[in-house]
């Protein structure tokens, strides 16, 4: 039995209608409750269960897009319970009692593990968009999946109410995985305070230098819809997006990007399953 603090989403109970179908990203607006820390606390949070699950179920695919075996995890009751136990252990912590440097990997790992949980719990699905928060919702991002310090937590809370407004780092988009082929990879290594800078930089370079991030087709530039949804985090205009892309592009691609001033965008929502 899954603990009551983690939503048994398949039952379809207790869902709150929180939005309508939209491709626009929610605004970055801080949830004040979470905007504090204890910088004197040097404790590191253990993410070993999550690392074990990544080792066992995440595949580095030849396409360059990592695949997660949700079906295999669903069939292995012991490992699925390990995922639930990990989420519950993180839920029992008060992230505000840790330093900001430790909070950042906490929330990123929590977001990614919650995403794997909700997809696995509802598997088989063709896309994460098939898992609805409400009748007219676009996906599961408004589902109340956990409770931390008596505060209900959704995926949108973590991304748009905590990570984006508190850290104001556009590279966070390369760390959060939405279980889709168009998304930046689910990293094979858990995020920790001592590796997060390296992983954020690697994630940006890997995504931008892969066709789902940036593609040039017959003199037309096509980029991931991430750069449209979150344009405000790239100076709010095409020039800012292109400057960001050139910063992380390999030399040949960076040179090609210099000739563009506008772009189209697209995104593949098919599930990142094997």
N, C-alpha and C positions, 0 to 999 in steps of 0.2 A: 504494500500500500504506500503510495506516495504521500509524503507528509503534507498536511493541510496548508502549509505555507507556500508550497509550490502548486500552482493551479493544475488540476487534472483537466486539461483543455478539451480532451475528446468528449467529456461529458456535456460540454456546451453549457455549463451552469455558471452563474455568477458573472457573466460577461457584461461589461458596461458599454453602451453605444457611445463612442467617443469621437467619431469622425465620419467623413464621407470619402468616397473614392477621389483620390487626387494624386497627381504625380509631382506636386510641389512639396519640397521638404518642409517640415515644421520649422518654425522660427527657433533660433538659438536664444533661449531665455532661461536664465539660471533659476534653479529651485533653491531658494536661500537656505533651506534646512541643511543642504549638503555642502555648502560653501564655507567649510572651516576645516582645520587640521591641527595636529599636535606635532610641530616640527622637532620637538625634543625626543619623540619616539623613534628609535632606530630599528624597531622590530621589522623583519621581513615576513610577509604573508606567504604561507606554503601553498603552492599550486600543483603539487605532485600528482594528485588524482587526475587533474585535467591533462597533465603531460602524459600520463599513462594512457589515457583514452586517445589522445592525438597520435601517440606512437602506434596504437593498435588499429585505429580506424581511419586515419587520414593518409591518403596516398598522394605522393608527388607524381602527377600525371605527365605523360610525354607532351601533352598539349600546352603545358605551362600553367594549367589551371588545376589546383589541388582538388581532389575529390574526397568526400567523406562518405563512408559506408553506413548510412543511417539504417538500412535494412539489417545489416549484421549486428549493429548495436541493439536494435530493437529485439532481435532474437535472443540476445545474450542478457538474460534477466539480471545476472550478477553485475555485469558491467553497467547496465542502465541504472541500477541502484547505486553504483559507484558515482555516476554522474549526478544523480539526485542528492547523494550524501555530500558531494563537493559543493553543490549549490546551497544546500542547507547550512553547511559549515560557513560559507562566505556570508550567508544571510544572518548568521548569529553574531558576526563581527559588527562593530561600529566603525566604518571606514574613516569617520571624522577623527577618531582617536589615533590615526596614523599620519605620518608626514605626507605631504602632497605627492612626493616622488613615489611613495608606495601606493597611494590611492589610485594613481593613473593606471598601472597594470591591473590593480584589483578590478576596476570598473571595466576595462577592456576584456579581461578574461571572463568576467561575470557575464558580460553581454554576449560574447561568443559561445560560452557554455549554455546560456539560456536559449540561444538560437538553435543550437544543436538539440537541446532538450525538446523544444516545441516541435521541431521538424520530425525528430525521431518518434515522439509521442503520437504524432498524427500520420506517420509514414504508413503506406505509400502516398505521396503527393507528387505531382509533376513540377510544382513551383511553390515556393513559400507563400506566394500571393493567394494560393488556394486555402490558406489557413486564415480565417477571418476574425477580426476583433469584434465586428458587428455586421449586421446584414449588408450594409453598404460600404464597409471598410475595405481598404486595398490589401491588407495583409494582417499579420498578427502583432503589429508593433504597438498597439494600444491594449493588448491583453495584460491584465494584472497578474504577472507570473510569480512574483515573490513579495515578501514583506521584510523590510530591514528597519530596525528601530521603530516599529509600528507604522512605517511609511510604505504604502503600496508602491511596487516598482514595475514599470513597463520597460520594454526596449526603447521606446521613444523617450521616456524619462531619462534613461542612462545616456543616450546619445545627445539629445537636444536640450535636456535640462541640467545635465552634469558635465559630460565630457567637453562638448563644444563650447559652452559659455564660460566654463571655469578655466580650461587650459588654452583655449583660443589657438589651437595648433591644427592647421589643415591636414597635417599628416595623419591625424587620428582616423581619417576616412580610409586609409590604407591598412588600418589595424582591425577595423570592425568588419565582420563577415556576415553577409545577408543570405548565405546558403544558395547563392546563384552563380551561374557561369560568368555573368558580367561583373561580378563583385571582385574586389581585391582578394587575394588568397587568404584563406584561413591559415595562419602561420603554423608551421610544424613545431615550433618552440613556444612555450608559454611566455608571456610577457612578465618581466621582472624589473625592478627598479635599476638593476645593474646591466640590463641588456636592451632596455626599451628604446634608447636613442638609436642604437645600431639597427634594431628591427624596424623602427619607423622609417629610417632612411632606406633600408633595403626594400621595404614594402613599396615605397614611392618609386624607386628605380625599377623594380620588377614590373609594376603595374603600367607605368608610363611607357616602358619599352616592350610591352606585349600588345598585340593587335586589339584586344578588348579595351585597352586604355587609350591608345592612339593608333590610328590607321590613316594612311594616305592612299586614296583610291582615285586614279585618273585625275590627278591634280585637285582632288577634293579632300579636305581634312575632316575626318570623322573621329570624334573623341567620345569617351564614356559620358553618359548622362550625369555622372557625379559632378562634372565640371559645369553643368547647367543648373542642377539642383542646388549646389552650394557655391554658386558664382560669387556671392558676397564674401566668401572666405578666400577668394583669389582676386582681391582688389575690386570686385564687383563689375568687372568688364572683361571683354575678350583679351585685351592686352595683358591683364593680370593673369588670366588662365594660361595664355601662351608663354608668358615669362616663367611661370611655374613649370610648365611642361619642358621648356628648354633647359631649365636648371637640372632636371633629373634625367633628361634624355641622353642616350648614348651620342657620341659626337656626330655620327652621320645623320641621325634623326634630328638632332638639335639644329644642324645646318639646314635641313629641309624645312623645319618649322619656321625659319626666319622669313620665308616668302608668304606666309599666311597671315591674314588679319581677321578671318572669321572661320567658323567651323560648324558642322552638323554634329548631332550627338545621338547615340543609341545605346541600348542596354539589353542584355540577354538575361531574362528572368528564369530560364530553365534551371532546375535543381542541380546543384553541383555534386550529384551522386555518381557512382561508377557507371 
